[in-house]
């Protein structure tokens, strides 16, 4: 994934490492949306899904900030 700001890349990678330490894989974190998980609602998986949604939202927010605060230059 490409970042416009080095600071946001570092924050993103730290949060990603924290999520991996919490038991998630890079595959789980590769797409920061939970729409693909909506059909996986077995009761023993609900807590894991909620925690994954937390990590994915955090990662998506960092990426959004990186894209939003980038200077645009017109040529």
C-alpha positions in Angstrom: 0.0 0.0 0.0 1.3 3.4 -0.9 1.2 6.4 1.4 1.6 10.0 0.7 3.0 10.9 4.2 5.7 8.9 5.9 4.2 9.6 9.3 0.9 8.0 8.4 2.7 4.9 7.0 4.5 4.4 10.3 1.3 4.8 12.3 -0.5 2.4 10.0 2.3 -0.2 10.3 2.3 0.1 14.1 -1.5 -0.4 14.3 -1.2 -3.3 11.9 1.5 -4.9 14.1 -0.7 -4.4 17.2 -3.6 -6.1 15.4 -1.4 -9.0 14.4 -0.2 -9.4 18.0 -3.9 -9.6 18.9 -4.2 -12.6 16.7 -5.2 -11.3 13.2 -3.3 -12.1 10.0 -2.2 -9.8 7.2 -5.0 -11.5 5.1 -7.6 -10.4 7.7 -6.2 -6.8 7.7 -5.5 -6.4 4.0 -8.9 -4.9 3.2 -10.2 -2.5 5.9 -13.9 -3.1 5.4 -16.1 -5.7 7.1 -18.7 -6.2 4.4 -17.2 -9.5 3.4 -17.7 -10.7 7.0 -21.4 -9.9 7.2 -22.5 -13.4 6.5 -20.2 -15.0 9.1 -22.4 -14.4 12.2 -22.0 -17.6 14.2 -22.2 -16.8 17.8 -18.6 -17.9 18.7 -17.3 -15.5 16.1 -19.1 -12.4 17.0 -16.5 -11.1 19.5 -13.7 -11.7 17.0 -15.7 -9.9 14.3 -16.3 -6.9 16.5 -12.6 -6.7 17.4 -11.6 -7.1 13.8 -14.0 -4.2 12.9 -12.2 -2.1 15.5 -8.8 -2.8 14.0 -10.0 -2.3 10.4 -11.7 1.0 11.2 -8.5 2.2 12.9 -6.4 1.3 9.8 -9.0 2.8 7.4 -9.0 6.0 9.4 -5.3 6.4 9.2 -5.3 5.8 5.5 -8.2 8.3 5.1 -6.2 11.0 7.0 -3.1 10.3 4.8 -5.2 10.8 1.6 -7.2 13.7 2.9 -4.3 15.9 4.1 -2.1 15.4 1.1 -1.4 18.5 -0.9 -2.8 18.5 -4.4 -0.8 20.2 -7.1 -2.2 21.1 -10.5 0.1 21.2 -13.5 
